[in-house]
Every structure is written in C-alpha cells, then in structure tokens.
Amino acid sequence: MTVKFHLPGFAQNYMLNYIFIQMIKALPEYFYDDVEIASVYGVFPPAIWNGGRMKFGKCDRNYIKQVIKAFNDKKIPLRFTFTNPLIEERHLKDDFCNMIMQLADNGMNEVITASPILEEYIRTTYPSYKVTSSTCKRITDFEKLSEELDKDYHIVVVDYDFNNKFEILEKIKNKEKCEILVNACCNPECKLRSIHYRAIGAEQLAYAEHIRRKPDRDFNFYEYNQYSDYFSPETEKCECMNRTLFQIKNLKTHVTPEAIREKYMPMGFNQFKIEGRSLEMLNLIEHYMYYMAKPECRDEARYLFLCQLARQGIIKVPF
C-alpha cells in the first residue's frame, strides 16, 4: 500500500509542485519507497467558489489549460477547492468557475465541496468529477463522520481534531475513504475555525465582485458592506496560518511521518493531505522534505530541490 499525499496549490505553487514531482521520479532513493502523489489541490483565482484559503490574482484560460495538462499528463488529478460555504443559487452560473470545470472535465480531475447547493450543481452538471467532502464542514462528531463516510463521496477529509485519537479512528469502517490532514496549523479544538471559513468565503465573494467591477484598483474588503456581517476581529488577528513546520510539530493534532507508517497505515488509512496553500515557499518545502524524504536524505534532497528551483528562476539566490 502506498502513502497517498495530496499537495497544496496547483496554481500559485505550479512549478514548485511540478519540479518536486519530477524529482521524486528522477531521484527515488532520496524519498520513502511508498510515497505517491495522489493529487494537487487548489484553485485558479479569482474563482468565486473557492474556500478554505483566500486566493487573490487572476489566471487566464491558457494558463489554466497549461496547468491541467501538465499534471494530468503525469496521471495526477487536480482537486478543485470549491469549498466556499456561502455559495447561493445565483453563484452557480459563474462563467469563470464553469469554464474551469469544462476545461478539466476529462474524467481524471476532482472537486472538494462544502456547500450542498454547489455540490448538487456539480454532480448534476459535471457528473464525471469525483467529489470529496471537505474538512471545511467541521464534522467533529463521530456519528456524523460515519454518516458522511456512508454517502457517495470519493474521499472524506477528516476533521483535524480526530488526529491521533486512535481509539476513535479505529472504529471508522470506511478508512480507505478517509483523508487525514497531517499538518493542521489551527489550534486544536479551535472555536473560530468555522467562523474563519465563512469570513474567507465572504472575502472571496467580495474579491470576485471587485475583479469584475474594479479590476484596475486595489482590493479593499471593507468596500463591500453586504459581506460585513462575516467579519470577525478574532479571525482577522489569527496568526495560525503563518505557523512554521517546527511550530506545528508542537500541536497535539500533528501527525508525524513515523505515525503515518507505524499507526495510520496499519489501521487502513493511506490518504494524507499536506496543508499549505497559504504557506510561504520555504516553509512548504520543509513540509515536503519532512513528510516525503527519508530522514537521512532530507538535507541533501532539500539542497538539490532548492538548486533546481533556483535554476528555473522560482527562487532567487544571491551571489
């Protein structure tokens, strides 16, 4: 059984992920033998359906086609984070999001959903997509998790508060459908997590509206009063998403590479999500080395990876 990793950011981390996947294939001796890249997840901004992490910018049609082809040619699906919890009926016909779905509608790519309205629309309009149930739903009750796993989902991303609670995880019947979020940056049992997801969803809606109306002006969320009810001073001050790997290791929800192979895999879990759409590049690279490179090879693998990124102009190295 392979360890299936799902990597963050196919758009903003396009070349980083592409080069890393090539490196695993070219230099397998540096990595655990059981590593498999099962998908790269994320969004092409300014997709109004996006959730979980705010994404700015604008991708054109040619770039979208390029990224889809690059990963799909390597037999790696893209998983679209269409997890905005605030989607309404009026958002379903969004031209940009539907263009993405049409371009990637080849039977390989997947979607992650949180909104029942959007999920039903995607299942009806684009039936070839596999659907994943998002961790944004914040399902922390075991019975509700069991009910979710019984539904027609390809994968269910298990809430991070279940991590390392092995007496509970052992009771799950459909372990092969579970995806474990190994490096959650939020505080364990965070009371603001769902509130934060809604605030991010509101900001994404406001940003998409801004791009349509004022594309040449800087974005200011507070200009869009219809979304102000979702603003929270607590989430505005949240620093959790800036945590480094070394800080995340101290959280009780953290899953180590050793635990993956010594505990989770023997139990029947083999899907693991690496969070990182909002991480700065060096922090994300450190996560990749930690989870996928052999401990004795991490330093050299990191060096080789950084050198390749520098050659491609992805990072700048002063001389």
N, C-alpha and C positions, 0 to 999 in steps of 0.2 A: 504494500500500500504506500502510495506517495503522499507527501505532505503538500497539500494544495494551498499555495499562497495567492491572495488577491491583493494586488499592488495599487497604490493611490495615484490618481492624476494622469490620465492618458493625454490630456490636452496640455496643461502647464508643465507637466513632467515628461512630455513626449520623448525627447531624445534621451533623457536620463534613464527612463524605463527601457527604451528600445536598446540602448547600449548595454544596460545591465543584463537584459535577457540574452543578448548576443554573447556576453562574457560568460554567463553560466554554461552556454553551449560550447564555447571555444575553450574554456578552462575549467572543466568539471571537477578537476582534482582539488580546487580551492573550496568547493561547496559540498554540503551534505549530499550524499548519494540519492536521497529520497525527495529532493526539492523539485517541485513542479510549479510553474507559474500558470495558475488556472484562469486568471483574468486580470485585466487592468480596468479599474473603475474610475468614474468621474463624470465630467460634463464638458460640453462645448459652450462657453458663455457667449451671449447672455441668456441662456435657456431659462425661461420663466418657471419651468417645472423643477428646477434644481433645488435640492435641500441638503441639510446636514452641515455644509460649509458654504459660506458666501463666496461666489466666484464673479470677479469683475473681468472686463475685457470683451473682445468680440472676435469670433472665429468666422472666416468666410467659408463658402461652400467647398472651394478647392482644398483648403487645409483640412476640413472635416473628412473629405474623401481620402486624402493622403494618410491621415492617422488611422482611419478604419482599415484601409488596405494594408498598411504596414504591419499592424498587429494581427489582422485576420490571415494574412499570408503566412504568418508563423503559427497559425492554428490557435491563436489566443483571442478569445472573445473580449469585446468591450462590454462593460456593465454600466449602464447609464443611471446616475444617482438622481432619479426623478422622484425625490422624496419630500418635496415641499408639502407640508401638512395643510397649507392654506389654499390649495387649489380648489377652484369653483368651476361650475359648468362653463362659464364664459372663457376660462383659460384653456379649455381642451382643444380648441381650433387654432391655437397659436401657430403661426406659419413657421417660425424658426424651429420649434420643437418637433413639429410634424415633418419638416424637411430632414432633420437628423434621423428620425425614425425610418423614413423612406430610404435614405441613403444606406442605412445599416441593416436594412431588412433582408438578410440573406440566410436566415436560419441559424446563424452562429452567435449573434450578439444577444445581449440580455438587458433587462431593466430591473432596478431596485425601486420599490414603491412603498409609500406610507399612506397616501390618500386613497380611500376606497373609490372615489369618483374617478380619479385618474387611472387607477388600476383597472377598473371595468372598461374604461375607454380604450386602454392599450390592449387588453385581452380581446376586445371586440374588433378593433381596427387593425391591430398588428398581431395576429394570433401566432406567428412564428417565433415570437420572442419568449424566452424563458423568463419567469417572473420570480424575483427574490423579495421576501418580506424584510423590511428594513428595521434596523435597530432603533431608528427614529420613533418607532411605535412605543418604545419604552415599556415592553412587556416584562414585568418583574415578578409576576405571579406564576407559579409552576403550572397550575391547571390551565391558565390562559396560554402559556407557552405550548403545552401539549396540544391544545385545540388548534393553535396556529400551525403546528407541525403536521396536523392531520389534514390541513387544507391543501389545495392544489398549488403548492409553491415548489419551485426547483430547489431553493435554499431558503432557510430562515436564519437571519443574523441574530444570534442570541444576545440578549442584553448583557453588558459587561459585568453587571452586579452578580451574575451567576458564575463568573470566572472563579476557579479554584474552590468552588463549593461542590466537591466531588460526590458527596452523599446525595446531592440533588441531581447533578449531571448524570450520575449512574442510572437514575430512574427514567431518563429520557429514552423513548422507544425508537425514535427515528434519528439516531445520532448521525447517520450519513447525510441527512438534510441540514444539519446544523453548521453554522459558520461562527467560529469563535473570534471575537475581537481581542487580539492578544496584547495590544499596547494602548489601551484606552487612556486618554490624557485627563479625563474628568475626575474629580474627586469621587471616591466610592460613595454610592448611595446619594449622589448629588440631587438635591431638591429642585435645582434650577434647570436641569438638563432639558426637559420637555419645553419649558418656557423659552429657553435659549433656541431650541429648534424652531419654534414659532416665530421668534424675533428674526432669525436668519431667513426664514421663509418670507416674512414681510419685507425684509430688506431686498431680497432677490426680486420680489414682485415690483418694488419701487424702482430698482435699478433697471429692470427690463423696460418699464414705462419711461424712465429717463432716457434710455438709449433711443427709444422711438421718437420722443418729443424734443430732446435737447442733446443730441449726440456730441456736439462740439463744446459742451460745458461740463465742468467738474460736477461729479455726483454729490448731492447732499441729501441724505436720507430724510432730514427734518423738513424738507420742502414738500414732502408727500404726507399731508396730515391724515389721510384716510388710513394710514398704517401706524399712526402714533400710539394706538392702544396696545400694540405689541412691544413697545419699547420698555425695557427694564433696566434701571440703573445698575442692578446687580450683575446682569449679563454683560452690560457694557464694560464693566470693570473686570470681567473674568479674564484671568491670565493663564488658565489651564491649557489652552490650545498652544501656548508658547513653551510648554514644558519640553525639556530635552529627554532623550532616552534615559539618561542617568537619573533624572528626577522621577520619571515614570516607573523605573525599577523599584522605587520605594513604596509604591501603591499596592494595596493588598489584592487588587484586581489584575495586577500584572501577571502575564503568562510568560515564563522563560522558555528558551529553546529546549532545555532539558525536560521541562514539564510536558512539552508537546510530544516528545518521543517516549518519555517514561510513564506518562499518566494518560494524556488525552488520546493518543493513537491506540494504545492497548484497549481503551474503553470503546473505540469505534469512531472517534472524531477524526476527521482528516482535512477539514476546510478551515483555513485561518486567514483572517483579514488583518492586514497591516494598515493602521490608520496613518494619515499623513498628508491629506490634501492641503492643509494649512501650514505644514512644517517648512522651515527654510531648508535649503538643499542639503547642507552638510549634516544637519540633524537627521534627515530622511536617509541619507547614505549610511549613517551609523546604524540605523534600524535595520537596513538591508544586510549589512555585514553581521550584525548581531544574530539575526534570525536565520540567515541562509548560508553564510560562510562558516567553514569549520573553525573552531576556536583557535587552533594553531596556525591558521592561514589568514585570519582576519586582517592583520596589519598589512601583509603583502597584497592581499586582494584589494583592500581599500586603496593602497598606493597605486596599483595598476588601474583601478577604476577611475581614480582622480586624474591620472595621467591621460587616459583615453578621453575623459570629459574635457580636459584642457586642450587636447589636440583638436577636438571638434568645436572648440570655442564656447562650450557650455559653461565652463568656469574660467576665470581669468587668474593666471598665476604670475605674480610679479617677478621679474628677473633683474 
